[in-house]
Amino acid sequence: MIDTRFYELIEGGLSVSDLCARLDLAAPEGSLAETRIFEPAPLVTSQAGSLAFLESRKHSPTLETAKASACFVTDALADAVAERNIVPLICKAPKYQLARATDILVKAAKRPAEIAQDSHIHPSTIIGPGVVIGSNVSIGPNSVITNAIIGDDTHIGACTVIGGTGFGVVTGPDGAIMSVPHVGRVLIGRNVRIGSNTCIDRGQLGDTVIGDDCQIDNLVQIAHNCVLERGCALAGRVGISGSCHIGEGVLMGGSAGLADHITVGPGARLAAFAGVMHDVPAGETWSGIPAMPIRDHMRIVAKAKRDIRK
């Protein structure tokens, strides 16, 4: 659901025919064209009145829980969408069309921020509309906080950006590149420490979540739609790509980097400079580029040293 503290939706929504006309797309025929659309949503969590997209067969399982009213889809997948009683909007670049539709359906709101009286915010920090800041929160100078809800007893250092637009681009059918609108939030729990010069991007559709008791060093990048469960610790220059899920109590050494859509199991450890390209099981320690279980990495390093000495 779009949080109306941060965003405004078109009152009454749009009919599918009106939306297709604005996007210069062919509308479905008959009564399907009058289906009303109110907001964009991920297909897997979509509800009645929402608009989603599907452009790859490998993501077809998300249809099992989908309840969207309409979905941008390639011709090859249109029947699968229609079988779920979802209006298929056939096009060549579904994700691109959803990005365009999001710009039509969702606009920034201008509601006042809610800031607890005992918070300590440097006067140079910018607090955006609708932001919620809990009790005993401190925020250092020259930070920018937008589209975020921050829990009690949290400390945020200087020059940190929370809630900014993530890095996401899509290519249209004519090769044009468009930045993907981000209409989600950042949710930060209680007793979190976030260092200086760190960026935590808001969700694209949905939320970026930082759990209670997480400790995040300076110069860390956390991309859109990532989830850090309780008690994670990230050293400086860690970079986490979009839609990663980090389990409870995970530790990451300096400059560790994760590809997108990675899952790191609870209690896992990533050594400094680990380049993670695959899911990491719970409790394991990985290192190296590409990252692997540390014992395997150390065997490879030892063999390379022996080979050099020969």
N, C-alpha and C positions, 0 to 999 in steps of 0.2 A: 504493500500500500504506500502511496505517496504521502509523505508527512506534510500536512498543510501548514505547519509552523514555518516551513521553508519554501514551499512551492504552492502555486495556485493552478487549479485545473479549470478548463473551459466549463463554464456553468452549463449544465444540461448535457455536456458531452457533444459529440458529433456523430452523425450517421455515417455508416461505411461509405455511402455514395458521396457525401460531402467531403470526407477525408480523401477518398480516391481522386476526386476532382482537384483538390488542392495539391495533390502529389502527381497529378497528370498520369494516373494509372486507370486501367479499366476496372470498373466496379462490377461485382457479381450481379446477376439478373434477379428480378423478382423481389420478394419480401426480404431476402438476405441483405439487399442493399440498404434497408432501413434499420438494420442492426445498429445499436448505439454503442459508441466507444467512449470511455471516460479517461482512461490512463494507460500508459505502457506498463508492462510487467514481464519478468522472466517467465518463460513458458511453464516451467516445472511448478511454480507457485501461483500461476495465474488464476484469477477468479472471474466470475461473470462481470462483464463490462470492461474487461481489460484487453489490451492488444499486445501480441507477442510476435516472435519470429521463429522460423525453423528453416535452416538451409543445408543441413547435413544429415544423412541417414543415421550416422552414429549417435546423433542426439535424439533420435526418434523415441527412445524410452521415456523421455520427459513428457511425452503425450499421456502417459499413464495417469499422471496426477493433474494434467492441465485442464482448466475450466474456462479458458479465455473465450471471449465472444468472437474474436477474429484473430487471424494470424497471417503475417506475411510468409509466403512459402514458395519454394520452387515448384515447377509443374510436376516434377517427379514425385513430390511428397504431398501433393494437394489432396489426393484421395485419403491418405492416412489422417490428415487433419480433419477432413470432412466427416470421417467415420466417428470422430469424437464430438460431433455436433458443434464444431468450431468453423466459422466462415473462413474459407481459404482465400487469401488475397494473393493471387499468383503474380510473381515478378521475378526478375533475374538476380536481384541482390537484396534478399529479405532483410538482412541486418542493416544495410544502408537505408532501406525504406523505413525501418523502425526508428532509426536515428532521426530521419527527417520528420516523421510523425511525432516524435517526442518533442521536437522544437515547436510544433503546432499545439500540442495538447498541454504542455507544462511550461509555466512561466515562474520566475522567481517571485516569492512573496516578500513583504516588507513589514512583518510583525516585529514588535520590540523583543529584544533579548530578555531572558530571565536569569538574573545574576544574584546569587545569595549575598546577603549583606556582609558576611564575614570572609568573602573571597578577597584575594589580594592580586589585583591586575595592574600591571604597569600602565601609566597613562598613554604611552606610545603604542600600545597593543590595539589592534583593530578587532572588534567583536561584531560579527555580522548579524543580520536580522534573524530572529527566532532561536538563536543559540541559547542553550540551557547550561548554566554553570552551577554546580552544587556547592556545598559548604566547605570552607577551609581549602579552597583551591587557589593556587598561586600560579601566575602566568608572567613570564619575564618580558623584557622590553622588545618592541618591534616584531612581535608575533602577530599572526593573522589567524583568527578562529572563525570559521563559517560552517554552517550546515552540520553542527555538532551538538551532542549532548554529553556533558562531562560530569562524572561522578564525584562524590565527596573525597576530600583529602588527596587530591591529585596535584602534582607539580609539573609544570610545563616550562621549559627553559626559554632562552632568548631566541629570537629570529626563527621561530618554528611555525610552520604552516600546517594547520589541521583543517580538513574539510574542503581543500581545493579540488579542482577538476583533475581526474586521473588522466593518464596518457592512453588514449584509445582512438584509433582511426579506422574507418571503413572505406572501401573502394566501391564506387557506383558502377553501373553497367557501362558507362562511357569512359571509365578510368579515372573519374574525378575522385579526389580524396576528401573526406569529411571528418572532422573531429566528432567523436561520439558524445552527445550530451550526457552529463552525469546528474541524476536526479535522486540520488540516495543520500545517506547520512554517514557520519562517523559517530559511533557509540563507544564511549570510553568509560570503563568501570571505576570502582573505588580504589583509592590508594595506589594510583599508577604514577610512575615517574617517566617523563619524556624529556630527553635532553635538548640541547640547543641545535639549531639548524637541521631539524628533522622534519620530514614531510610525511603526512598521513592523508592519503587521498580519500575522498568520500566515495561511496558506492555508485556504480553506474545505474543499475536497477537493483535496489536493495541497500545493504549497509556494509561498511567496514567496521569491524568490531575489535576492540582491545579489552580483554578481560580484566577482572580485578587483579591487583597486585603485580601487574606486569612492570618490568623495568626495561626502559628503552634508552639507549645511549645517544650521544650526539651523532649527527650526520647519518641518520638512518632513513631509508625510504621504504614506506609500506604502501603498496598500490591499492587500487580500488577493489572492494569486495573481499579483502582478506579478513580472516578471523584468527585472532590470537586468543587462545583460552587462558585460563587463570595461571598466573605465576610464571610467565615466560620471561626470559632475559635475553636481550639482543645487544651485543657490543657494537662499537662504532663502525659505520660504513656498511652495515648489513643492508642488503637490498632484496626486497620480497616483491615478486611480480604479482599481477592481478589474480584474484580468486584462489589464493593459497589458504589452506587450513592448517593451523599450527596447534598441536595438542597441548594439554596442560603441562607446565613445567619444562618446556623445551628450552635449551640453552644454545645460543648461536655465537660463535666467535667472530672477531672482527673481519669485515669484508666478505663474510659468507653471502652467497647469492642464490636465489631460488628462481627457477623458471616458473611460468604461470601454471595454475591449476595443480600445484603440488600439495600433497598431504604429508605432514610430518607427525608421526605418532607421539603420544604422551611420553614425556621423559627422555626423548631422543636428544642427542647432542651433535652439533655441527661444528667441526673445527674451523679455525680461521681460514679464510680464502676458499672454503668448500664451495664448489660449483654444482648445485643440486639440480639434476635434470629428471629424477625419478622419485617416487614416493619413498619416504624413509620409515621403516617399521618402528613401533614403539620401543623405547629403551635402548636403541642402537646408537653407536657413535660412528659418524661418517666423516670422511675427509677426502681431499684431493679434487682434481678437475679432470674429468667429471667425477663428482663425489661417489664414493663407494664405502662399504664397511671399512673401518680404519685398519683392521688386520690385513685385508686384501691390499689396501693402499700401501701399507708399510712393506709388505712382501715385494710389491712391484718396485718400490724405491730401493729396497735392499738389493734386488736383482740388478737394477740399473747401475748401482754403485759397483757391484762385482764386475759387471760387463765393462765398465769404464776402466777398471784397474787391470784388466787383462791385456 
